[in-house]
């Protein structure tokens, strides 16, 4: 394992949502520089790659869940996706995301609760860098599946330690066994190059009930 920065260690080891939000308030303005120039963060580009395999960009409505400062949406826009909504719990990160000019809407939401979004709204949902220590619980995947249309795609990264230390795999198995989605891809992807970490990339094809 390579090196982590001090701020990244703090984020991964926070003990409460309030503590985490405080860190993001302080970090938001420097976040893009740190993750792109210092870390070498490949999550957005790899997510674009997988989403493009299953979702036609033209006219697709995408939800960027846990959007942070908007790095994923920038990658999606470069890949031809033009209708992107973003949600995040941090107002400071949402303010930075708004500066990117690539979102239709940006709203503050708590992904650990039921999302105030209609079932089957989106053609695709991305969730990158959110299923990680001290952030969002595994059960949030249920809501990401729910807000995706029948035949739509959910692409999410799951930090390797999070995969090992939580019951995320059980939540994923429950969704698949219930018939709500088919797992069409589960693979290891490079994640943060400076720390030589990897993540799981899970890609689901959603099956909404008639």
C-alpha positions in Angstrom: 0.0 0.0 0.0 1.3 3.4 -0.9 0.9 6.6 1.0 -2.2 8.4 2.2 -2.4 12.1 2.8 -3.3 13.4 6.3 -6.7 14.7 5.1 -7.5 11.4 3.5 -6.6 9.5 6.7 -8.9 11.8 8.6 -11.8 11.2 6.2 -11.4 7.5 6.3 -11.3 7.4 10.1 -14.1 9.8 11.0 -16.5 8.6 13.7 -19.6 10.6 12.8 -21.4 12.3 9.9 -21.0 15.7 11.6 -17.3 15.2 11.9 -17.1 14.0 8.2 -19.1 17.0 7.0 -16.8 19.3 8.9 -13.8 17.9 7.2 -15.5 18.3 3.8 -16.4 21.9 4.6 -12.7 22.6 5.1 -11.5 20.4 2.2 -14.0 21.3 -0.6 -12.0 24.1 -2.2 -8.8 21.9 -2.5 -10.5 18.6 -3.1 -10.1 18.5 -6.9 -6.4 19.4 -6.8 -5.7 16.8 -4.1 -7.5 13.9 -5.7 -6.4 14.6 -9.3 -2.9 16.0 -9.0 -1.7 14.5 -5.8 -3.5 11.2 -5.6 -4.2 10.1 -9.1 -7.9 9.2 -8.7 -9.2 7.0 -11.5 -12.8 6.3 -10.2 -14.6 8.8 -12.5 -12.9 7.7 -15.7 -13.4 4.0 -15.0 -17.0 4.6 -14.1 -17.5 6.4 -17.4 -16.0 3.5 -19.2 -18.4 1.0 -17.6 -21.5 3.2 -17.9 -20.8 3.7 -21.6 -20.9 -0.1 -22.1 -24.6 -0.3 -21.1 -26.2 3.2 -21.4 -26.5 5.2 -24.6 -25.4 8.7 -23.7 -27.8 10.5 -26.0 -30.8 11.5 -24.0 -29.9 9.4 -21.0 -30.9 10.8 -17.6 -28.1 10.1 -15.0 -28.0 10.5 -11.2 -24.6 11.1 -9.8 -25.2 9.9 -6.2 -22.6 11.2 -3.7 -21.4 13.6 -6.3 -18.9 15.5 -4.2 -17.3 18.3 -6.2 -18.5 16.9 -9.5 -15.5 15.0 -10.9 -17.7 12.1 -12.0 -20.1 14.4 -13.9 -17.2 16.1 -15.6 -16.0 12.8 -16.9 -19.6 11.8 -17.9 -20.1 15.1 -19.8 -16.8 14.5 -21.7 -18.3 11.1 -22.6 -21.4 12.7 -24.1 -23.8 12.5 -21.2 -25.7 15.8 -21.0 -28.5 15.3 -18.4 -26.9 14.7 -15.0 -28.4 15.4 -11.6 -26.3 15.3 -8.5 -27.0 14.7 -4.8 -24.6 14.9 -1.8 -24.9 15.6 1.9 -22.2 18.2 2.0 -23.3 21.7 1.0 -19.7 22.8 0.5 -19.0 20.0 -2.0 -22.3 20.8 -3.8 -21.2 24.4 -4.1 -18.0 23.3 -5.8 -19.9 20.9 -8.0 -22.2 23.8 -9.2 -19.1 25.6 -10.5 -18.5 22.7 -13.0 -21.6 23.7 -15.0 -22.5 20.1 -15.9 -25.5 19.4 -13.7 -29.2 19.9 -14.4 -29.9 19.9 -10.7 -27.9 19.7 -7.5 -29.7 18.8 -4.2 -28.6 18.0 -0.7 -29.7 14.5 0.3 -28.8 12.0 3.0 -28.1 8.7 1.1 -28.4 6.8 4.4 -32.2 7.5 4.3 -34.9 7.0 1.7 -34.3 9.3 -1.2 -37.1 11.7 -2.2 -36.9 10.6 -5.8 -39.6 8.7 -7.7 -39.0 5.1 -8.5 -37.6 4.4 -12.0 -36.6 8.1 -12.6 -33.1 7.5 -14.1 -31.6 5.6 -17.0 -28.3 5.3 -15.1 -27.0 5.9 -11.6 -23.3 6.4 -10.6 -22.0 6.2 -7.1 -18.2 6.8 -7.0 -16.1 7.2 -3.9 -19.1 7.0 -1.6 -19.2 3.4 -0.5 -16.1 3.9 1.7 -15.2 4.1 5.4 -17.4 6.5 7.4 -19.6 7.5 4.5 -22.7 5.7 3.2 -24.1 2.4 4.5 -24.4 -0.6 2.2 -28.2 -0.5 2.3 -28.1 2.7 0.3 -27.6 0.5 -2.7 -31.3 -0.5 -2.5 -32.3 3.1 -3.1 -30.0 3.5 -6.0 -31.6 0.5 -7.6 -35.1 1.8 -6.8 -34.6 5.1 -8.5 -33.3 3.5 -11.7 -35.7 2.5 -14.5 -36.3 -1.0 -15.6 -33.4 -2.0 -17.8 -31.3 0.9 -16.5 -27.8 0.6 -15.1 -26.2 1.3 -11.7 -22.4 1.7 -11.6 -20.7 2.0 -8.2 -17.3 1.8 -6.8 -16.7 0.0 -3.4 -13.4 0.6 -1.7 -11.7 -2.7 -1.1 -11.4 -2.3 2.7 -15.1 -1.4 2.8 -16.0 -4.4 0.8 -14.1 -6.6 3.2 -15.2 -5.0 6.5 -18.9 -4.4 5.8 -21.8 -6.5 4.6 -22.0 -4.8 1.2 -21.6 -8.1 -0.6 -24.6 -9.5 1.3 -26.7 -6.4 0.3 -25.7 -6.9 -3.3 -26.5 -10.6 -3.1 -30.0 -9.8 -1.7 -30.8 -7.4 -4.4 -29.8 -9.9 -7.1 -31.5 -12.9 -5.5 -34.8 -10.8 -5.1 -34.8 -10.2 -8.8 -34.5 -6.4 -8.5 -31.3 -6.3 -10.6 -28.9 -8.5 -12.4 -25.2 -8.2 -11.6 -23.6 -7.8 -15.0 -20.1 -6.8 -13.9 -18.0 -7.1 -10.7 -14.3 -6.5 -11.1 -11.3 -4.9 -9.4 -10.3 -1.5 -10.7 -7.4 0.8 -9.8 -8.7 3.5 -7.4 -6.2 5.9 -5.7 -2.8 5.5 -7.4 -0.8 7.3 -4.7 -1.8 4.7 -2.1 -1.9 1.8 -4.6 -5.5 1.0 -3.6 -8.2 -0.8 -5.6 -11.9 -0.8 -5.5 -14.7 -3.2 -6.6 -16.6 -1.9 -9.6 -20.2 -3.3 -9.4 -22.5 -2.8 -12.4 -26.1 -3.7 -12.1 -28.9 -4.0 -14.7 -32.1 -3.0 -12.9 -35.4 -5.0 -13.0 -38.4 -2.9 -11.8 -41.6 -4.8 -11.1 -44.5 -4.4 -13.5 
